[in-house]
Amino acid sequence: MRTRILGIAISLGVLAALTWGAMRLVRTMATPSASELPTTRVRRGSVVIAVSARGQLQGGNSETIEVPMTGVDSTGISYLREPGELVKEGDTVAQFDITQQEFNLREAQADLAEAEQQVVQAKATSDATDEENRYALLSAQSDVTLAGLAIRSNPVSATMKARQNDIALEAARGRLRQAQHNMANKNANSVATVAIQEANLNKAKVQADMAAKIIESMTIKAKTNGYVSIEPNTNVNMWYTGMTFQPLQIGDTVYSGQAVARIPDFKNWEVSARVGELDRGHLAVGQKVSVSVVALPGKSFDGEVKVLGGTSGPPWDRRFDCRIALDKPVPEMRPGMTSNMTITAQVLDNVIWIPSQALYESDGKSFAYLRTPQGFMPHDVTLVNRSESQAVIKGLNEGDVVAMSNPEQRNKPASGPDNGAMKALQK
């Protein structure tokens, strides 16, 4: 009996010892010491402030193929070159639906033919009116002549007859004056009528010529040699930020003035990129740039900053447009090729710097976790400048040891089921 009790006591003691050892092991694993934090030393040396970004190749002076102004809101694409297809000067790049324009041309031609006939009719009517006016004038002149001859017999005629002859002469003269006045008015009216019809004829000619020119403009030809870059089709009912649009193709509906394609200028290549807002202060127009094209490995191209655009994008990812002009492009380049650019903004010599990962900011202040006899403690520093991987600071000495991660966050107890189990074991 005594032996059995002794065995049970020993078993309980062994179990308690194992439990205590497990708790010590878990505590040691859950709470790392200061020596386990990744650290680095403050260094003195040269720091290169460089800006890196990714962009796309595009022609600097691209020829833009746009939908011509036709008087209608939209039209369809009836012919379009394939993306990246090589074209020469004078080759057809795009054609648009001319169904409505052909109808307008036929209508304008019909109006032109009608206007021509209206001019012919107006001239014929004017000629007939002139003949009538001349006949009326000659008739009035004859009446005056006859009345004048009748007056000659007045000395030998009765008083009544002589008075009638005088009255007839005055009436004939009145008709002559009226015929002359009517002839002038009717001639002016005929000339005005013909002028109006000729103006309508000119208007019809202009409309017919315009309709023909519009049809001709619906076929767009290349003005230079190059590769065709097709624009994306943004005419969608709904879209979202970051959405990828498909390139335009035959049958798509486009609007007047919309760009459908571009032919880059091979002599003036550019890289279009979007650079982070924090790097905006490091850049200026005219800075030298080193560009590498992903599709052309092993080759580097020199360039310079040509345009710095405005900032856009959501508040958490503000970026600005940057365009770099390449100095010596090569024939292997194609529009849309992905390019990586590096801009050396500044070189700082003999400065104190730490990795950017070791610099922290809170409440508008910059600090680093400096190793002291009491452990890693926050130490205020002054940020002079920074690159993507290095921060130039003041307030630390060369050789000081700083933490690469936040020791306060690492020393916090882990949350989760395991931590709850440990608390239960401790109780």
C-alpha positions in Angstrom: 0.0 0.0 0.0 2.8 2.4 1.0 4.6 1.5 -2.2 1.6 2.4 -4.3 1.1 5.8 -2.6 4.8 6.5 -3.2 4.5 5.7 -6.9 1.6 8.0 -7.3 3.4 10.9 -5.6 6.5 10.4 -7.8 4.3 10.4 -11.0 2.6 13.6 -9.9 6.0 15.3 -9.2 7.3 14.3 -12.6 4.1 15.6 -14.3 4.4 18.9 -12.4 8.0 19.3 -13.4 7.2 18.6 -17.1 4.4 21.3 -16.9 6.7 23.9 -15.4 9.3 23.2 -18.1 6.8 23.5 -20.9 5.6 26.9 -19.5 9.2 28.2 -19.3 9.8 27.0 -22.9 6.7 28.7 -24.3 7.5 31.9 -22.5 11.0 32.0 -23.9 9.6 31.4 -27.4 6.8 33.9 -27.1 8.8 36.9 -25.8 12.1 37.4 -27.7 15.0 39.2 -26.1 16.6 42.3 -27.3 19.4 40.3 -28.8 17.0 38.7 -31.2 15.9 42.0 -32.9 17.5 42.7 -36.3 19.9 45.6 -35.9 22.2 47.7 -38.0 24.9 50.3 -37.3 24.7 53.9 -38.1 27.0 54.6 -41.0 28.8 57.5 -42.6 29.3 57.7 -46.3 27.8 58.7 -49.7 24.1 58.4 -50.3 22.6 58.5 -53.8 19.1 59.9 -53.9 17.5 58.1 -56.9 14.0 57.8 -58.2 12.8 54.6 -59.8 9.6 54.0 -61.7 8.1 51.9 -64.4 6.5 53.2 -67.6 5.7 52.6 -71.2 7.4 53.6 -74.5 5.5 55.9 -76.7 6.3 58.2 -79.7 7.2 61.7 -78.7 5.4 63.4 -81.6 2.8 60.8 -82.4 0.4 61.2 -85.3 -3.1 60.9 -83.8 -5.8 59.3 -85.8 -9.1 60.9 -84.8 -12.7 60.5 -85.8 -13.5 63.4 -88.2 -16.1 66.0 -87.5 -19.1 64.9 -89.6 -22.0 66.7 -88.0 -23.3 63.6 -86.2 -22.4 62.4 -82.7 -21.2 58.9 -83.4 -20.2 56.6 -86.2 -18.9 53.0 -86.6 -15.4 51.7 -87.5 -15.5 49.9 -90.8 -11.7 49.3 -91.2 -8.8 49.5 -88.7 -5.2 48.3 -88.8 -4.0 45.7 -86.4 -2.1 46.9 -83.3 1.7 47.1 -84.1 1.2 46.8 -87.8 3.7 48.7 -89.9 2.4 51.3 -92.3 3.9 53.7 -94.8 3.1 57.2 -95.7 -0.2 57.2 -97.6 -1.4 53.8 -96.4 -5.0 53.7 -95.1 -5.1 53.4 -91.3 -8.8 53.6 -90.5 -12.1 54.0 -92.2 -15.5 54.9 -90.7 -19.0 54.1 -91.7 -20.2 56.4 -94.5 -23.8 55.3 -94.9 -25.2 58.5 -93.5 -22.7 60.6 -95.3 -23.5 58.9 -98.7 -27.2 59.7 -98.0 -26.3 63.3 -97.3 -24.2 63.5 -100.5 -27.0 62.2 -102.7 -29.4 64.6 -101.0 -27.0 67.5 -101.6 -26.5 66.4 -105.2 -30.3 66.4 -105.7 -30.6 69.8 -104.2 -27.8 71.0 -106.5 -29.6 69.7 -109.6 -32.8 71.3 -108.5 -31.0 74.6 -107.8 -29.5 74.5 -111.3 -32.9 74.1 -112.8 -34.2 76.9 -110.7 -31.5 79.2 -112.1 -32.4 78.2 -115.6 -36.1 78.9 -114.9 -35.3 82.3 -113.3 -33.2 83.3 -116.3 -35.9 82.2 -118.8 -38.6 84.1 -116.8 -36.4 87.2 -116.7 -35.8 87.1 -120.5 -39.6 86.7 -121.1 -40.3 89.6 -118.7 -37.7 91.7 -120.5 -39.5 91.1 -123.8 -42.8 92.0 -122.4 -41.4 95.2 -120.9 -39.8 96.2 -124.2 -43.0 95.5 -126.1 -45.0 97.6 -123.6 -42.4 100.4 -123.9 -42.5 100.3 -127.7 -46.3 100.3 -127.7 -46.3 103.3 -125.4 -43.8 105.1 -127.6 -46.0 104.4 -130.7 -49.1 105.7 -128.9 -47.2 108.9 -128.1 -46.1 109.2 -131.8 -49.6 108.7 -133.1 -51.1 111.1 -130.6 -48.5 113.7 -131.7 -49.5 113.2 -135.3 -53.2 113.6 -134.5 -52.5 117.0 -132.8 -51.2 118.4 -136.0 -54.8 118.4 -137.3 -56.0 120.5 -134.4 -55.9 123.9 -136.4 -58.4 122.6 -138.9 -60.4 120.4 -136.6 -63.3 121.3 -134.4 -62.6 122.5 -130.9 -64.0 119.3 -129.3 -61.9 117.2 -131.6 -58.7 119.2 -130.9 -59.3 118.9 -127.1 -59.7 115.1 -127.5 -56.4 115.0 -129.4 -54.6 116.9 -126.6 -56.1 114.6 -124.0 -55.0 111.5 -126.0 -51.5 112.8 -126.2 -51.2 113.4 -122.5 -52.6 109.9 -121.8 -50.1 108.4 -124.2 -47.2 110.2 -122.6 -48.5 109.0 -119.2 -48.5 105.4 -120.3 -45.0 105.9 -121.7 -43.7 107.1 -118.4 -45.4 104.3 -116.6 -44.0 101.7 -119.1 -40.5 103.1 -118.6 -40.9 103.0 -114.8 -42.3 99.5 -114.9 -39.5 98.3 -117.2 -36.9 99.5 -114.7 -38.6 97.9 -111.7 -39.2 94.6 -113.5 -35.7 94.4 -114.7 -34.4 94.9 -111.2 -36.8 92.3 -109.9 -35.7 89.8 -112.6 -32.0 90.4 -111.8 -32.7 89.9 -108.0 -34.7 86.7 -108.7 -31.8 85.3 -110.8 -29.3 86.3 -108.1 -31.3 84.5 -105.4 -31.5 81.3 -107.5 -27.7 81.5 -108.2 -27.1 82.0 -104.5 -29.1 78.8 -103.8 -27.1 77.1 -106.5 -23.8 78.1 -104.8 -25.2 76.9 -101.5 -26.1 73.6 -103.0 -22.7 73.3 -104.5 -21.0 74.0 -101.2 -23.2 71.4 -99.4 -22.4 68.8 -102.1 -18.7 69.5 -102.0 -18.7 69.4 -98.2 -20.6 66.0 -98.2 -18.0 64.7 -100.7 -15.1 66.0 -98.5 -16.6 64.5 -95.4 -16.8 61.1 -97.1 -13.2 61.5 -98.2 -12.2 62.4 -94.6 -13.8 59.3 -93.3 -10.8 57.4 -94.8 -7.7 58.4 -92.8 -4.2 57.7 -94.2 -0.9 57.8 -92.5 1.2 60.9 -92.9 4.4 59.3 -91.7 6.0 55.8 -91.6 5.6 53.9 -88.4 3.7 51.3 -86.3 0.1 51.6 -85.5 -0.8 51.8 -81.8 -4.6 51.3 -81.2 -6.3 53.3 -78.5 -8.4 51.5 -75.8 -12.2 51.5 -76.1 -13.4 53.6 -73.2 -17.0 53.8 -74.4 -18.4 51.4 -71.8 -21.6 51.7 -69.7 -19.8 51.2 -66.4 -16.1 51.1 -65.3 -14.0 51.1 -62.2 -10.6 52.3 -61.1 -7.9 50.0 -62.5 -10.2 48.5 -65.1 -8.4 47.3 -68.3 -10.0 48.4 -71.5 -9.9 46.4 -74.7 -8.4 48.1 -77.8 -10.8 49.4 -80.4 -11.8 47.1 -83.2 -14.0 47.0 -86.3 -17.6 47.6 -85.5 -17.1 49.7 -82.4 -19.0 52.9 -82.0 -16.8 56.0 -81.7 -17.5 59.7 -81.3 -16.4 62.8 -83.3 -13.0 63.9 -82.2 -12.2 60.6 -80.4 -8.6 59.2 -80.9 -8.7 55.7 -82.3 -5.0 55.1 -83.1 -1.6 56.7 -82.9 1.5 56.4 -85.1 4.5 57.2 -83.0 7.4 59.2 -84.4 10.4 56.8 -84.4 12.8 59.8 -84.1 11.3 61.1 -80.9 10.7 58.3 -78.4 9.4 59.0 -74.9 8.8 57.0 -71.7 5.5 57.8 -69.9 5.5 56.9 -66.2 3.7 57.6 -63.0 6.0 58.5 -60.1 5.1 58.4 -56.4 4.2 61.7 -54.8 7.0 61.5 -52.3 9.6 61.5 -55.1 8.1 64.7 -56.8 10.5 67.0 -54.9 13.5 65.1 -56.2 12.7 65.7 -59.9 13.1 68.7 -62.2 12.8 69.2 -66.0 16.1 68.5 -67.7 17.4 65.9 -65.3 19.3 63.0 -66.8 17.6 59.6 -66.8 18.8 56.0 -67.3 16.1 53.9 -69.0 16.1 50.1 -69.6 13.5 48.4 -71.8 12.3 45.0 -70.5 12.0 43.6 -74.1 15.6 44.7 -74.8 17.7 43.2 -72.1 21.3 44.3 -71.6 20.7 47.7 -73.2 20.5 51.0 -71.4 19.3 54.3 -72.9 20.0 57.8 -71.8 17.3 60.5 -71.6 16.1 63.5 -69.7 13.0 64.6 -67.9 10.8 66.4 -70.5 7.5 67.0 -68.7 6.3 66.8 -65.1 2.5 66.7 -64.9 0.1 67.2 -62.1 -0.6 64.8 -59.2 -3.7 62.5 -59.4 -5.0 59.4 -57.9 -6.6 58.4 -54.6 -5.3 59.9 -51.3 -3.5 56.7 -50.4 -1.7 56.4 -53.7 -1.0 59.9 -55.1 1.1 59.9 -58.2 2.1 62.3 -61.0 2.8 61.9 -64.7 6.4 62.1 -65.9 7.6 62.0 -69.5 11.2 61.2 -70.4 12.6 62.0 -73.8 15.1 59.4 -75.1 18.4 60.6 -76.7 19.3 57.7 -79.0 16.4 55.3 -79.7 16.8 52.1 -81.6 14.7 50.5 -84.4 13.8 47.6 -82.1 11.6 49.8 -79.9 7.8 49.4 -80.1 5.0 51.4 -78.6 3.8 50.1 -75.3 7.0 48.3 -74.3 7.5 48.3 -70.5 10.5 50.4 -69.4 12.2 50.9 -66.1 13.7 54.3 -65.4 16.2 55.5 -62.8 16.8 59.2 -62.1 19.8 60.1 -60.0 18.5 63.2 -58.3 21.3 64.0 -55.8 24.5 62.5 -54.4 25.2 63.3 -50.7 28.8 62.7 -49.6 30.1 62.1 -46.0 26.7 62.0 -44.4 25.2 59.9 -41.5 22.6 57.5 -42.8 20.6 54.5 -41.7 18.3 52.1 -43.7 14.9 53.6 -44.3 13.4 50.6 -42.5 15.1 51.7 -39.2 13.5 55.2 -39.3 10.1 55.7 -37.8 7.7 58.6 -37.7 5.0 59.5 -35.2 3.1 62.7 -34.5 5.2 64.5 -37.1 8.5 63.5 -35.5 11.2 61.1 -36.7 13.0 58.7 -34.4 15.0 55.5 -34.3 15.3 52.8 -31.7 18.8 53.2 -30.3 20.4 50.4 -28.2 21.2 51.5 -24.7 22.1 49.6 -21.5 18.4 49.7 -20.7 17.5 48.2 -24.1 16.3 49.7 -27.3 14.8 53.2 -26.6 13.2 55.7 -29.0 15.7 58.5 -30.0 14.7 61.6 -31.9 16.5 62.3 -35.1 16.3 64.9 -37.8 15.5 63.7 -41.3 17.7 65.5 -43.9 16.8 63.5 -47.0 15.8 60.0 -48.0 15.8 57.6 -50.9 13.9 54.4 -51.4 16.3 52.4 -49.1 18.4 55.0 -47.2 17.6 57.9 -44.9 20.1 60.7 -44.2 19.7 61.9 -40.6 21.2 64.0 -37.8 21.1 63.1 -34.1 23.0 59.8 -34.1 26.7 59.0 -34.2 28.5 56.7 -36.5 28.6 53.2 -35.1 25.5 53.5 -33.0 23.3 50.4 -33.1 19.6 50.9 -34.0 16.8 48.3 -34.4 15.5 47.4 -37.8 12.0 46.5 -36.4 9.9 48.1 -33.7 10.8 46.4 -30.4 7.6 47.6 -28.7 5.5 45.7 -31.1 7.7 42.6 -30.9 7.5 42.5 -27.1 3.7 42.6 -27.1 2.1 39.2 -26.1 0.8 37.3 -29.1 -2.9 37.1 -29.3 -4.8 34.0 -30.3 -5.8 30.6 -29.0 -2.3 29.7 -27.9 -2.0 32.8 -25.7 -5.3 32.0 -24.1 -4.2 28.4 -23.4 -1.0 29.7 -21.8 -3.0 32.0 -19.5 -5.1 29.1 -18.5 -1.9 27.0 -17.8 -0.5 29.9 -15.7 -3.6 29.9 -13.6 
